[in-house]
Structures are given as C-alpha cells and as structure tokens.
Amino acid sequence: MAKIRVSYEYSEAEDKSIRLGLFLIACGILSLFILGFCWLSPTLQSLESKPANCTVVSVLRPEEMFECVFTCGADCKGTALYPCLQVFVNNSESNSVALLHHNEHQLVLNPKCSYVPPCERDNQKNIDSVLRWEENFTNEVNTQFFTCYFNQQRRPDDVLWRRSHDTSVLLHCILWPMVSLLLGTLIVLLTVCARSLAVRAEALQKRKCSYEVCQDLFITASDRHGNKAEGLLTMNSDPEPSSPSRTLPLFAVPVRRRDREH
C-alpha cells in the first residue's frame, strides 16, 4: 500500500505567530534579568528595613553647607549650595538615637544630612526648602510617634522616613516578565497544536479518500468479471428448438369446394 504523504510546512500566518511568541519569550526572559538586577535587589534590601515607632529628639542645623548639581538645559549644568539639616529620632526597635533620612536615595547622596532639597540655581530657594522641613520637625519634637524604617544589620545609626521601594515594585518586577513569558509560550503552543491537528485531519481525509477509491475500483473490477462470465455461459448453452410451422407445398393448387363435393 502506498504511503500517504502530508505537508508539515507552516503557513505565513502560522510562521508570524510563532515568531511573535518567540519574541515575547525572549523579551520576558531579558526583562526578568534586567529588572532583577536593576530593581529587584534594591527593593529586597529596602524591604529588609522593619517598621518602627520614632519620636523626634532634636533638630540641628550645622553651619556647614553642601553642594548640589542643578540642570538648566540639555548641556547646561551648575552647582549650588544648601544647608544641612539633622533630625535625630529615638526608634522603638533599638531604643537608641539615630539620624533620620528622607529615603534611601538621600541617605546614599548625603549620609550626614536628613534632607537634601531639590537643587535650584538660587541658593536662597534651597535654604527656604530646608527651613520648611526644619520647622515641621521642630513642631513634632517629643509630641507624637510616626512610622520610620530601621535596619539593625545594615544601618544601625540611621532610620528612614520613607522607603524608596515597596512591594508594588517587587510585584511589577516579577509580574510583567512572567506575563510576557507565559503569553509567548501560549502562542507558540497553540500554533503548533493547531498545525498538528490540521496535519492529522489532512492525513485522515487522504486515507479516507484513498480507501473509497480502492473500494470503487474493486467494485468496478468485480462487475467486469461478472459480465464476462455471464457472456461465456450464454455462448456455451444450447439453443432452444424452434416451434414447427406449417408450410405449403411448392406446387400446391387450391381446390374448389365444389370439386371436393364431387
């Protein structure tokens, strides 16, 4: 029996869908590595800080001035000055005095000061921004508790007023790469499964058609052999005797009725 051949080549639309799925898989893996190195590690370090109750102990403003860099255009940069503000708090975790910082970014930028204002070209604007913060924390000295974040192992002498990263950053770092990865995998699997089902259906259709053609040929051949056998039987059988017919003699003369009477 001849082997049925089925085409396994993908159509243009199926080829494009597979390429799209592979592209999404590659983007998911690449973004997972990039976000993992750039955002996931700092977020995990930020989440290591435990919340604690803090109270303001003292607010100091040393005479030392610090420089900051401001931008005034695409290729324009300059430096300005701002005063240092130091806010010391007592946290409930260690029951010790620590220096308060606005967030982790400002802690890395200037570990000696509690607040680094947005850098402006005018030094007076920077001073006014620091004075507003000083006034807010001076009014809260020994008055009420507020939530701060403390890490005993990494920063025992510093506490944070705000976290730079929270659990939402961790969720986005894992969620969107996984969505891209799963979506690409799903597209590839659905395309391959659809093509496999189409190939099987085509093979079954060809097998069915070949079976019907063979059956028709067999029936036609058997009919031909039957007709030949009937013809041979008809030729070999004896012919039936013909019924006798009355024939007149060659020289018969009609006789009149009167002559018969005489």
Short mmCIF file of the C-alpha atoms (twelve columns), coordinates in Angstrom:
data_MODEL
# 
_entry.id   MODEL 
# 
loop_
_atom_site.group_PDB 
_atom_site.id 
_atom_site.type_symbol 
_atom_site.label_atom_id 
_atom_site.label_alt_id 
_atom_site.label_comp_id 
_atom_site.label_asym_id 
_atom_site.label_seq_id 
_atom_site.Cartn_x 
_atom_site.Cartn_y 
_atom_site.Cartn_z 
_atom_site.pdbx_PDB_model_num 
ATOM 1   C CA . MET A 1   0.000   0.000   0.000   1 
ATOM 2   C CA . ALA A 2   1.374   3.437   -0.925  1 
ATOM 3   C CA . LYS A 3   2.442   5.672   1.958   1 
ATOM 4   C CA . ILE A 4   0.321   8.781   2.443   1 
ATOM 5   C CA . ARG A 5   2.361   11.984  2.340   1 
ATOM 6   C CA . VAL A 6   1.215   15.004  4.374   1 
ATOM 7   C CA . SER A 7   2.704   18.508  4.217   1 
ATOM 8   C CA . TYR A 8   4.148   19.740  7.537   1 
ATOM 9   C CA . GLU A 9   5.089   23.231  6.311   1 
ATOM 10  C CA . TYR A 10  3.691   26.192  8.252   1 
ATOM 11  C CA . SER A 11  1.687   28.867  6.529   1 
ATOM 12  C CA . GLU A 12  2.731   32.507  6.540   1 
ATOM 13  C CA . ALA A 13  0.300   33.423  9.333   1 
ATOM 14  C CA . GLU A 14  1.443   30.487  11.480  1 
ATOM 15  C CA . ASP A 15  5.071   31.425  10.898  1 
ATOM 16  C CA . LYS A 16  4.397   35.002  12.024  1 
ATOM 17  C CA . SER A 17  2.549   33.848  15.144  1 
ATOM 18  C CA . ILE A 18  5.439   31.545  16.105  1 
ATOM 19  C CA . ARG A 19  7.916   34.386  15.620  1 
ATOM 20  C CA . LEU A 20  5.750   36.641  17.783  1 
ATOM 21  C CA . GLY A 21  5.619   34.006  20.509  1 
ATOM 22  C CA . LEU A 22  9.394   33.508  20.454  1 
ATOM 23  C CA . PHE A 23  9.899   37.284  20.564  1 
ATOM 24  C CA . LEU A 24  7.655   37.567  23.637  1 
ATOM 25  C CA . ILE A 25  9.515   34.706  25.327  1 
ATOM 26  C CA . ALA A 26  12.875  36.386  24.660  1 
ATOM 27  C CA . CYS A 27  11.559  39.749  25.920  1 
ATOM 28  C CA . GLY A 28  10.200  38.130  29.079  1 
ATOM 29  C CA . ILE A 29  13.494  36.412  29.897  1 
ATOM 30  C CA . LEU A 30  15.562  39.522  29.109  1 
ATOM 31  C CA . SER A 31  13.322  41.865  31.110  1 
ATOM 32  C CA . LEU A 32  13.349  39.431  34.030  1 
ATOM 33  C CA . PHE A 33  17.151  39.583  34.170  1 
ATOM 34  C CA . ILE A 34  17.294  43.371  33.697  1 
ATOM 35  C CA . LEU A 35  14.616  44.161  36.268  1 
ATOM 36  C CA . GLY A 36  16.077  41.576  38.613  1 
ATOM 37  C CA . PHE A 37  19.500  43.217  38.626  1 
ATOM 38  C CA . CYS A 38  18.333  46.855  38.469  1 
ATOM 39  C CA . TRP A 39  15.218  46.882  40.654  1 
ATOM 40  C CA . LEU A 40  14.762  43.588  42.443  1 
ATOM 41  C CA . SER A 41  17.956  43.688  44.505  1 
ATOM 42  C CA . PRO A 42  17.451  47.284  45.794  1 
ATOM 43  C CA . THR A 43  13.808  46.506  46.502  1 
ATOM 44  C CA . LEU A 44  14.690  43.453  48.575  1 
ATOM 45  C CA . GLN A 45  17.245  45.490  50.504  1 
ATOM 46  C CA . SER A 46  14.662  48.195  51.111  1 
ATOM 47  C CA . LEU A 47  12.111  45.661  52.317  1 
ATOM 48  C CA . GLU A 48  14.613  44.387  54.884  1 
ATOM 49  C CA . SER A 49  14.013  47.573  56.885  1 
ATOM 50  C CA . LYS A 50  11.485  46.912  59.627  1 
ATOM 51  C CA . PRO A 51  8.861   49.491  60.577  1 
ATOM 52  C CA . ALA A 52  9.295   51.087  63.986  1 
ATOM 53  C CA . ASN A 53  7.830   53.917  66.038  1 
ATOM 54  C CA . CYS A 54  10.021  57.010  66.134  1 
ATOM 55  C CA . THR A 55  9.902   60.265  68.065  1 
ATOM 56  C CA . VAL A 56  11.899  63.390  67.291  1 
ATOM 57  C CA . VAL A 57  14.571  64.054  69.905  1 
ATOM 58  C CA . SER A 58  16.368  67.081  68.466  1 
ATOM 59  C CA . VAL A 59  16.666  69.130  65.289  1 
ATOM 60  C CA . LEU A 60  20.023  70.670  64.407  1 
ATOM 61  C CA . ARG A 61  21.232  72.811  61.547  1 
ATOM 62  C CA . PRO A 62  25.025  72.964  61.369  1 
ATOM 63  C CA . GLU A 63  26.745  75.849  59.655  1 
ATOM 64  C CA . GLU A 64  28.305  73.559  57.068  1 
ATOM 65  C CA . MET A 65  26.978  73.979  53.526  1 
ATOM 66  C CA . PHE A 66  26.880  71.249  50.897  1 
ATOM 67  C CA . GLU A 67  26.936  71.426  47.120  1 
ATOM 68  C CA . CYS A 68  24.281  70.106  44.783  1 
ATOM 69  C CA . VAL A 69  24.128  69.938  40.994  1 
ATOM 70  C CA . PHE A 70  21.310  71.593  39.044  1 
ATOM 71  C CA . THR A 71  20.484  71.447  35.347  1 
ATOM 72  C CA . CYS A 72  19.417  74.411  33.252  1 
ATOM 73  C CA . GLY A 73  19.157  72.761  29.847  1 
ATOM 74  C CA . ALA A 74  20.389  69.919  27.702  1 
ATOM 75  C CA . ASP A 75  24.074  70.855  28.019  1 
ATOM 76  C CA . CYS A 76  23.837  73.234  30.959  1 
ATOM 77  C CA . LYS A 77  24.774  72.187  34.498  1 
ATOM 78  C CA . GLY A 78  25.860  74.051  37.570  1 
ATOM 79  C CA . THR A 79  26.386  73.772  41.314  1 
ATOM 80  C CA . ALA A 80  24.525  75.426  44.169  1 
ATOM 81  C CA . LEU A 81  24.654  75.324  47.977  1 
ATOM 82  C CA . TYR A 82  22.151  74.150  50.577  1 
ATOM 83  C CA . PRO A 83  22.325  73.976  54.392  1 
ATOM 84  C CA . CYS A 84  22.466  70.676  56.249  1 
ATOM 85  C CA . LEU A 85  19.542  69.649  58.418  1 
ATOM 86  C CA . GLN A 86  19.980  66.910  61.023  1 
ATOM 87  C CA . VAL A 87  16.950  65.325  62.691  1 
ATOM 88  C CA . PHE A 88  17.699  62.846  65.477  1 
ATOM 89  C CA . VAL A 89  14.981  60.405  66.495  1 
ATOM 90  C CA . ASN A 90  14.506  57.642  69.003  1 
ATOM 91  C CA . ASN A 91  13.210  54.392  67.472  1 
ATOM 92  C CA . SER A 92  11.336  51.696  69.343  1 
ATOM 93  C CA . GLU A 93  13.288  48.794  67.797  1 
ATOM 94  C CA . SER A 94  16.711  49.592  69.241  1 
ATOM 95  C CA . ASN A 95  15.629  52.231  71.787  1 
ATOM 96  C CA . SER A 96  18.536  54.388  70.699  1 
ATOM 97  C CA . VAL A 97  19.036  57.715  68.970  1 
ATOM 98  C CA . ALA A 98  19.572  57.603  65.194  1 
ATOM 99  C CA . LEU A 99  19.779  60.110  62.361  1 
ATOM 100 C CA . LEU A 100 16.610  60.369  60.291  1 
ATOM 101 C CA . HIS A 101 16.819  60.408  56.482  1 
ATOM 102 C CA . HIS A 102 14.103  61.155  53.978  1 
ATOM 103 C CA . ASN A 103 14.677  57.975  51.934  1 
ATOM 104 C CA . GLU A 104 17.429  55.611  50.825  1 
ATOM 105 C CA . HIS A 105 18.371  57.730  47.837  1 
ATOM 106 C CA . GLN A 106 19.116  60.758  50.016  1 
ATOM 107 C CA . LEU A 107 20.944  58.543  52.507  1 
ATOM 108 C CA . VAL A 108 23.343  57.482  49.747  1 
ATOM 109 C CA . LEU A 109 23.534  61.025  48.347  1 
ATOM 110 C CA . ASN A 110 24.424  62.686  51.676  1 
ATOM 111 C CA . PRO A 111 24.668  60.432  54.754  1 
ATOM 112 C CA . LYS A 112 25.379  63.406  57.054  1 
ATOM 113 C CA . CYS A 113 22.090  65.247  56.491  1 
ATOM 114 C CA . SER A 114 18.473  64.291  56.990  1 
ATOM 115 C CA . TYR A 115 17.108  66.142  53.984  1 
ATOM 116 C CA . VAL A 116 18.539  67.075  50.573  1 
ATOM 117 C CA . PRO A 117 16.324  69.657  48.816  1 
ATOM 118 C CA . PRO A 118 15.689  69.704  45.059  1 
ATOM 119 C CA . CYS A 119 18.668  71.594  43.728  1 
ATOM 120 C CA . GLU A 120 17.890  75.093  42.456  1 
ATOM 121 C CA . ARG A 121 20.223  77.646  40.929  1 
ATOM 122 C CA . ASP A 122 19.256  80.197  43.576  1 
ATOM 123 C CA . ASN A 123 20.802  79.279  46.942  1 
ATOM 124 C CA . GLN A 124 18.040  81.104  48.818  1 
ATOM 125 C CA . LYS A 125 15.409  78.738  47.414  1 
ATOM 126 C CA . ASN A 126 17.415  75.796  48.676  1 
ATOM 127 C CA . ILE A 127 17.685  77.392  52.116  1 
ATOM 128 C CA . ASP A 128 13.939  78.077  52.255  1 
ATOM 129 C CA . SER A 129 13.169  74.451  51.377  1 
ATOM 130 C CA . VAL A 130 15.388  73.197  54.207  1 
ATOM 131 C CA . LEU A 131 13.874  75.703  56.668  1 
ATOM 132 C CA . ARG A 132 10.362  74.421  55.952  1 
ATOM 133 C CA . TRP A 133 11.458  70.891  56.816  1 
ATOM 134 C CA . GLU A 134 13.177  72.142  59.946  1 
ATOM 135 C CA . GLU A 135 10.009  73.889  61.071  1 
ATOM 136 C CA . ASN A 136 7.866   70.792  60.508  1 
ATOM 137 C CA . PHE A 137 10.121  68.509  62.539  1 
ATOM 138 C CA . THR A 138 10.719  71.111  65.273  1 
ATOM 139 C CA . ASN A 139 6.990   71.233  65.958  1 
ATOM 140 C CA . GLU A 140 6.932   67.438  66.378  1 
ATOM 141 C CA . VAL A 141 9.737   67.204  68.954  1 
ATOM 142 C CA . ASN A 142 8.596   64.847  71.739  1 
ATOM 143 C CA . THR A 143 4.973   65.249  70.678  1 
ATOM 144 C CA . GLN A 144 3.826   62.185  68.706  1 
ATOM 145 C CA . PHE A 145 5.033   58.945  67.189  1 
ATOM 146 C CA . PHE A 146 5.443   58.400  63.469  1 
ATOM 147 C CA . THR A 147 6.416   55.339  61.473  1 
ATOM 148 C CA . CYS A 148 10.036  55.021  60.449  1 
ATOM 149 C CA . TYR A 149 12.057  52.150  58.978  1 
ATOM 150 C CA . PHE A 150 15.074  50.704  60.710  1 
ATOM 151 C CA . ASN A 151 17.649  48.114  59.622  1 
ATOM 152 C CA . GLN A 152 19.777  46.915  62.516  1 
ATOM 153 C CA . GLN A 153 22.284  44.980  60.401  1 
ATOM 154 C CA . ARG A 154 22.921  47.377  57.514  1 
ATOM 155 C CA . ARG A 155 22.314  50.827  59.084  1 
ATOM 156 C CA . PRO A 156 22.218  50.719  62.888  1 
ATOM 157 C CA . ASP A 157 22.754  54.515  63.207  1 
ATOM 158 C CA . ASP A 158 20.246  55.610  60.560  1 
ATOM 159 C CA . VAL A 159 16.491  55.366  60.105  1 
ATOM 160 C CA . LEU A 160 14.341  56.133  57.063  1 
ATOM 161 C CA . TRP A 161 11.241  58.255  56.938  1 
ATOM 162 C CA . ARG A 162 10.089  56.767  53.609  1 
ATOM 163 C CA . ARG A 163 11.012  53.666  51.668  1 
ATOM 164 C CA . SER A 164 12.303  54.141  48.138  1 
ATOM 165 C CA . HIS A 165 10.762  50.833  47.048  1 
ATOM 166 C CA . ASP A 166 7.766   48.885  48.277  1 
ATOM 167 C CA . THR A 167 6.073   45.594  47.491  1 
ATOM 168 C CA . SER A 168 4.427   47.017  44.353  1 
ATOM 169 C CA . VAL A 169 7.864   47.367  42.724  1 
ATOM 170 C CA . LEU A 170 8.592   43.743  43.567  1 
ATOM 171 C CA . LEU A 171 5.255   42.723  42.080  1 
ATOM 172 C CA . HIS A 172 5.889   44.596  38.824  1 
ATOM 173 C CA . CYS A 173 9.431   43.216  38.528  1 
ATOM 174 C CA . ILE A 174 8.077   39.661  38.538  1 
ATOM 175 C CA . LEU A 175 4.581   40.047  37.088  1 
ATOM 176 C CA . TRP A 176 5.207   41.642  33.685  1 
ATOM 177 C CA . PRO A 177 8.169   39.455  32.616  1 
ATOM 178 C CA . MET A 178 6.197   36.360  33.618  1 
ATOM 179 C CA . VAL A 179 3.137   37.590  31.697  1 
ATOM 180 C CA . SER A 180 5.250   38.127  28.578  1 
ATOM 181 C CA . LEU A 181 6.905   34.722  29.003  1 
ATOM 182 C CA . LEU A 182 3.629   32.854  29.518  1 
ATOM 183 C CA . LEU A 183 1.880   34.685  26.680  1 
ATOM 184 C CA . GLY A 184 4.668   33.873  24.217  1 
ATOM 185 C CA . THR A 185 4.713   30.228  25.304  1 
ATOM 186 C CA . LEU A 186 0.932   30.016  24.929  1 
ATOM 187 C CA . ILE A 187 1.030   31.479  21.404  1 
ATOM 188 C CA . VAL A 188 3.709   29.005  20.286  1 
ATOM 189 C CA . LEU A 189 1.926   26.010  21.826  1 
ATOM 190 C CA . LEU A 190 -1.448  26.928  20.337  1 
ATOM 191 C CA . THR A 191 0.075   27.429  16.884  1 
ATOM 192 C CA . VAL A 192 1.921   24.104  16.994  1 
ATOM 193 C CA . CYS A 193 -1.153  22.254  18.291  1 
ATOM 194 C CA . ALA A 194 -3.377  23.797  15.626  1 
ATOM 195 C CA . ARG A 195 -0.919  22.795  12.906  1 
ATOM 196 C CA . SER A 196 -0.639  19.266  14.311  1 
ATOM 197 C CA . LEU A 197 -4.420  18.867  14.337  1 
ATOM 198 C CA . ALA A 198 -4.629  20.179  10.779  1 
ATOM 199 C CA . VAL A 199 -1.989  17.665  9.641   1 
ATOM 200 C CA . ARG A 200 -3.824  14.794  11.303  1 
ATOM 201 C CA . ALA A 201 -7.126  15.851  9.767   1 
ATOM 202 C CA . GLU A 202 -5.488  16.061  6.346   1 
ATOM 203 C CA . ALA A 203 -3.963  12.600  6.772   1 
ATOM 204 C CA . LEU A 204 -7.309  11.104  7.799   1 
ATOM 205 C CA . GLN A 205 -9.032  12.771  4.852   1 
ATOM 206 C CA . LYS A 206 -6.467  11.417  2.395   1 
ATOM 207 C CA . ARG A 207 -6.669  7.963   3.931   1 
ATOM 208 C CA . LYS A 208 -10.461 8.016   3.679   1 
ATOM 209 C CA . CYS A 209 -10.354 9.166   0.066   1 
ATOM 210 C CA . SER A 210 -7.806  6.500   -0.880  1 
ATOM 211 C CA . TYR A 211 -9.940  3.815   0.799   1 
ATOM 212 C CA . GLU A 212 -13.061 4.922   -1.096  1 
ATOM 213 C CA . VAL A 213 -11.181 4.989   -4.418  1 
ATOM 214 C CA . CYS A 214 -9.821  1.477   -3.850  1 
ATOM 215 C CA . GLN A 215 -13.275 0.220   -2.929  1 
ATOM 216 C CA . ASP A 216 -14.783 1.738   -6.092  1 
ATOM 217 C CA . LEU A 217 -12.065 0.176   -8.217  1 
ATOM 218 C CA . PHE A 218 -12.686 -3.223  -6.614  1 
ATOM 219 C CA . ILE A 219 -16.430 -2.992  -7.251  1 
ATOM 220 C CA . THR A 220 -15.849 -1.982  -10.887 1 
ATOM 221 C CA . ALA A 221 -13.425 -4.850  -11.463 1 
ATOM 222 C CA . SER A 222 -15.811 -7.386  -9.918  1 
ATOM 223 C CA . ASP A 223 -18.643 -6.107  -12.132 1 
ATOM 224 C CA . ARG A 224 -16.493 -6.544  -15.215 1 
ATOM 225 C CA . HIS A 225 -15.546 -10.103 -14.269 1 
ATOM 226 C CA . GLY A 226 -19.223 -10.934 -13.631 1 
ATOM 227 C CA . ASN A 227 -20.300 -9.649  -17.046 1 
ATOM 228 C CA . LYS A 228 -17.598 -11.693 -18.788 1 
ATOM 229 C CA . ALA A 229 -18.678 -14.873 -17.003 1 
ATOM 230 C CA . GLU A 230 -22.318 -14.366 -17.959 1 
ATOM 231 C CA . GLY A 231 -21.329 -13.896 -21.609 1 
ATOM 232 C CA . LEU A 232 -19.366 -17.128 -21.649 1 
ATOM 233 C CA . LEU A 233 -22.241 -19.050 -20.102 1 
ATOM 234 C CA . THR A 234 -24.661 -17.704 -22.727 1 
ATOM 235 C CA . MET A 235 -22.417 -18.714 -25.601 1 
ATOM 236 C CA . ASN A 236 -21.871 -22.278 -24.315 1 
ATOM 237 C CA . SER A 237 -25.566 -23.065 -23.653 1 
ATOM 238 C CA . ASP A 238 -27.688 -24.984 -26.364 1 
ATOM 239 C CA . PRO A 239 -30.206 -23.019 -28.442 1 
ATOM 240 C CA . GLU A 240 -33.861 -23.732 -27.827 1 
ATOM 241 C CA . PRO A 241 -35.741 -25.773 -30.617 1 
ATOM 242 C CA . SER A 242 -37.882 -23.619 -32.767 1 
ATOM 243 C CA . SER A 243 -41.598 -24.395 -32.954 1 
ATOM 244 C CA . PRO A 244 -42.758 -26.191 -36.181 1 
ATOM 245 C CA . SER A 245 -44.511 -24.046 -38.707 1 
ATOM 246 C CA . ARG A 246 -46.936 -25.107 -41.420 1 
ATOM 247 C CA . THR A 247 -45.556 -24.745 -44.916 1 
ATOM 248 C CA . LEU A 248 -47.375 -25.101 -48.125 1 
ATOM 249 C CA . PRO A 249 -46.049 -27.378 -50.876 1 
ATOM 250 C CA . LEU A 250 -44.256 -25.669 -53.624 1 
ATOM 251 C CA . PHE A 251 -46.753 -26.673 -56.342 1 
ATOM 252 C CA . ALA A 252 -49.913 -26.660 -54.285 1 
ATOM 253 C CA . VAL A 253 -53.024 -25.834 -56.208 1 
ATOM 254 C CA . PRO A 254 -56.055 -24.557 -54.441 1 
ATOM 255 C CA . VAL A 255 -59.052 -26.855 -54.716 1 
ATOM 256 C CA . ARG A 256 -62.518 -25.523 -55.055 1 
ATOM 257 C CA . ARG A 257 -65.211 -26.619 -52.647 1 
ATOM 258 C CA . ARG A 258 -67.435 -27.925 -55.436 1 
ATOM 259 C CA . ASP A 259 -64.705 -30.184 -56.767 1 
ATOM 260 C CA . ARG A 260 -64.333 -31.622 -53.312 1 
ATOM 261 C CA . GLU A 261 -68.026 -32.419 -53.149 1 
ATOM 262 C CA . HIS A 262 -67.978 -34.296 -56.457 1 
# 
